[in-house]
Amino acid sequence: MPIGGINITNDLAIGLKTDLDIAEKVKINHVSLDQKTKKENVTVKVGNQMHTFKSDDIDMITEARVDELLEYVERELHKIQRSRKLPGGVVIVGGTSKIPGLAEFTKEKLQLAARIGTLQPIGGLVEGVNDPAAFTAVGLMLLDMILGPDNQSQSPRSTTSTKLLQPMYRFWHSVKR
């Protein structure tokens, strides 16, 4: 999708009238969609300077962008007639999935079950890849291994990693037809 965490950073930079590096630090350390964690002001230190922003401004900017992202997801689900009809719900991955309260916010907005994705143990994968920000890239690499040019006409071999991805493989080939 053409929007994500970088758009939250850009919106924070514009809305808070600050630089992108400061907005990124605000996003990483202080953005939350959890209504229980309210502060009056947020302060971040970048270099030798302290920057203070109103928590309400940060919350308003973040909620607006995440709401827009979820509206986009809803439109895409509606196009394929799956709006509010995903039995397994929504799995959220990527760096933005670290935002506290995102799963609950998503459940409310999409009226679907939602959870933050975790990486299943996959042989050969570097053990240090346990950051949700890397899960999208890992998933795309695994999908490419299965569906890449060398494997397009073959079914996945019965390894643990391909068994985990068998449903995605069948879905991909049904879409390709």
Salt bridges, closest charged atoms under 4 A:
ASP11 OD2 - ARG65 NE 2.62
GLU24 OE1 - LYS27 NZ 3.22
ASP59 OD2 - LYS38 NZ 2.63
ASP67 OD1 - LYS109 NZ 3.55
GLU68 OE1 - ARG65 NH1 2.94
GLU76 OE2 - LYS79 NZ 3.14
ASP131 OD1 - LYS98 NZ 2.92
